[in-house]
């Protein structure tokens, strides 16, 4: 059943962003230093203040005191910087990969929620002149397309995720497009992967059963190719992306162990193609601090994929699934 669900997902999960998710897992915003980021928080809260309590189904839940939420997004556009002099408010590219991290500093655990790019949720819509004209229920990936700048695109993506997850606060975000894949791969010294089926149509050296170390744009080809590879189904491509992720995690841990400044060096390489509300220095410092946090399995909320009357893939999250995830990982029952 789970395999059938994955086959239905048609989104191209950007392989390089998966590795960036690893980096972000290690980017822990220390509870005691949150106030230092007041200048970049905008709609974010200025500090903990009084912890929230909510009553649901006759039960009372209290917000955990040391939770940081971080949204990782991979954009299906090559280059997050806009080069044209023509201002467009609807051309930011789609967020094909969305991963929310709930980082629990007390238990030293990192919870992961992957949000299907086809998830239907209220999205802020802009008119041709850039003014907000209300909200529409759309695929969540489309939220990133609105806005004149990468920062605007990020803002509307964060807003859509907050709408989906019952209004929780997203503390930080880190977004990058698929031009990051070869940069990340080469910064890790190349990522070794096993070729589980014949991929010689993509690269003549990629024979079934061999192990190769990806270089440069080979990494992008490995995680994105589908036609003439195996069965051609997206589920196999996702398996390759997982293989790439697992191998890159090992490389990342090794690099961080050998060189405490590696995190900052990597983030500096990505600076021109990444969009974030956090500074490189801050990100790098926290990568080193939290490299030993337990990274839990990725959660995929229950729901149903359907084809709409407009022949568009839609994912409808099961009622209560978003709320249950938030309560289970970000709150405690009193």
Secondary structure by P-SEA (a helix, b strand, c coil): caaaaaaaccccccaaaaaaaaaaaacccccccccccccccccccccccbbbbbbcccbbbbcccbbbbbbbbbbcccccccccccccccccccccbbbbbbccccccbbbbbbbccccccbbbbbcccccccccccccccccccccccaaaaaaaaaaaaaaaaccccccbbbbbcccaaaaaaaaacbbbbbbccccccccccccccbbbbbccaaaaaaaccccccccccaaaaaaaaaaaaaaaaaaaaaaaaaccaaaaaaaaaacccccccccaaaaaaaaaaccccccccbbbbbbbbbbccccbbbbbcccaaaaaaaaacccccc
